[in-house]
Structure formats: C-alpha cells, structure tokens
C-alpha cells in the first residue's frame, strides 16, 4: 500500500485504534489491553511532523500528563508518529535514547516504554517472519505504561512470561495471509 506524503492525526489515530481492536485485542496479543480499552483509559496522542527532534519533547510531555492523571482516567498512552522514523533501526535507536531520557526525567520505576513499528523485526529473525507482527503497528508508536498497572496485570495473569511464546504460536497459525486479512495497516480505518 502506498502511503500519502503526510498522515494526518485523525487517520493515524483511527488506524491505530483499528490495529489495537483487531490485532492486539482481537488476537489477544496482550491480555491486559482489553480492560483499559473498554474503560477508555488509553490516551492516543499523535506527533505529526516528519522531523524527529521534537518527538522526544512530545514523549516527555505525554509522560508528564500520564502521571499527573489518576490511572482510572488515563492508564496508558500511545504516542503515534506516523510521519517520523520510518526506518526501524532509526526508530529502535530513538527508543533506546527515549528510555534513557525518561529515566533521567524521573520516570524510572514509574513508567515503562514499549515500542511498535510497521517494520519491527526481532533480532535473529528474517523481516518476513510472522512473529515480528507481535510488535508491528500501522505507524511508529511509543507506548507509555504505568509500572504499577503492569505489576497488577502480571499478578493477575499467572503465566505472563508465556505471553510472548503464545503470541508467536498464534501468529504462526494465522500466517501472513491471515494477518493481512485483519486489515490493520496504514490507511485501513476511516477517521
């Protein structure tokens, strides 16, 4: 699919919601996602510029907003960057810098950062390996999670460490064709 030169915020958010509903929740890739989705505790923020420099500031601002609110209001934030960091290795480098910056800003032990990218690739895999889809979103996305919420979710889910392996198995059964049928790529949802 050819992407337009610039993805606007409404499209990026609609596509990300569709991915979350159909892939993450629909395939139960994250057993913790459905509850916060149903309770509308997920905040979707979109960073529209193609340039990376202000993305770090946007991430820090979202982190501050998240911790300033009660978890019952906002439990987690997805910062979507549809026009920035199209190269996965650049995105991966940015994510590492972002984790260090969040720690320096005082969020260590308070927030975790997870990352998703349309070209996500685990080390030691081929680009086309279906298992990479566990971390593939329509656009580069930085996910801020509250440490307390993650700890509670892990306690409630006794085999949390098995989620990754189960997801790989689920995607291998689904296959590339099944993943494509989910229609969770860029431009698939109506804003």
N, C-alpha and C positions, 0 to 999 in steps of 0.2 A: 504494500500500500504506500503510495506517495503522500507524504505529509505536506500540508501547506507551509509556506515560509515561516509563519508565526502561528502558534497555537494560542488562542485567547483563553483567559481564565475559565469562563463558563464551560468550554469544551473540555479543557484539561480536568476540571472537577467532575464533570459528567462521566468522562471515560474512566476516571479513577474509581468513582462510585460503582460503575458497572463492573469493573475488574474485581473490586472488593466483594460485591454481591455474588457474582457468578463464579469466580475462581477461588478467592480466599475463603469466603463463607460457603459458597456452593459446593466446593470440593473439600471443605473442612480442612484447608491447609493450615489454618490457625484456629484451634478450638476456642480461643479467647475472643476472637473478633466479633462473633455474632452478638454477644451480650452488649458490648459498647455500641455496636451499630444500631441495634434495636432501641437502646436507650438514648440514641442520638448524642453520644458522648465523644464522638470523633469530630475533630475540627479539621476542615480541609482548607489549606492556605495555598495560594498559587503565586509563585515567583515567575513573572512573565518574561523579563529580559533574557536575551541570549548570552549576555556577558555574565561571567561568574563572580566578579569582585564583590558585589553587594549581596550575594546569596548567603555568605557566612553571617552577615549582619541580620538578614531576614531570619535565618535559623535561630540565632541568639534571641531575637525579638520574640519569635514563636515560643522558645523555651521559657522566656520570662512570663509571657502571657499564660502558658500552660500551668506553671507552678503558682501563679497568682490566683488561679481559679480553683474551686473545690473540684475534686475528681468526679463528683456526682454531676457537675455541669460540663466539664471537659476532662476526659480521662486520657486522651491521646490526641496527637496532632500528626497529620500527614502534610508535609510541605512538598508540593509538586513543582518541579522545574521543567516544564515541557519544552522550553527552547534553549536550555543550558545543558552543558556537559553531555553531548550526545555520545561521546566515546566512553565506553565502560571503564577503561583503565584510568582515564582522567577523573571520572566520577568516583572510582574507588580511591584514588589518591585524595580527592576532595573529602570524602567521607572520613578517611583517617585523620586528616587535618581538623575536620569538624569535631571529631570525638575528643581530640586534644584540646581544642578551643572551648568546648563545653565544659571539660574538666577544669580548665583554668578559670572559667567564669563561675565556678562554684556549683556546677550541676552534677559532679561526680557523686555517685551514691543516691542521687535524686532522680535523674533521668537516664535512660538508655537510648542509644541511637541505632536504629535498624535501617537498612537501605535496600531499595528496589530499583531496578533499571531494566529497560526493554532488551538490553543485550547482556544481562547478568550472566556470568559464567564462573562456576566454582573452579578452583584450582584443580588441575589434573583431569578436567573434562574437556570434551570437544564442544564447540559452540552450539552444535545442533542437538546435544544430549538433552532429552526432555526433562531430566531432573533439574536443569537450570531454571525451568519455568517456575519453580517454587519461589524464586526471588525476582521474577520478571513482572514488571508493571508496565502500563502503557507509556509512562514517561519516567525520567529520573525522579525518584521520590525519597525523601528523608523522613523517617518515622520516629517521632519522639514518643517514648513510653515512660510512664512513671514507674520507678523501681518498686514502690510499694504495691502497685497494681500487678506488676509482673510476678512479684513474690506470692501474692494472694492467689493469682491464677495458677501458678506452678503447684502450690499446696493443694489446690482443688483438683488438679489433674495429676494423679499419681505417677503416670508414666510420661511426664513432659519431655524427658530426654529421648523418647522414642518417636516424637512427632516428626522429626526430620526424615528418619528412615521410612516411616509410614507414608509420608508425602512423596518420597521418591518412588516407592512401590505403586502408589495410587496413580502417579503421573505416567509411569511406565505402562500400566494397564490402559490408561486413557490414550496414550500415544500422541504423536504430533498432530495427527488428523483430529483426534478428539479435542485437543487443546485449541486447535484452530476453530472448531465448531462452537466453542464457548464465545467467540467473537468479543474478545476483551482487549483488543488492540486500540491504537490511537484512532480517533475519529469514528469509533463504533457506536457511541451513545449520542443521543440528542441532548444538547444543553438546555 
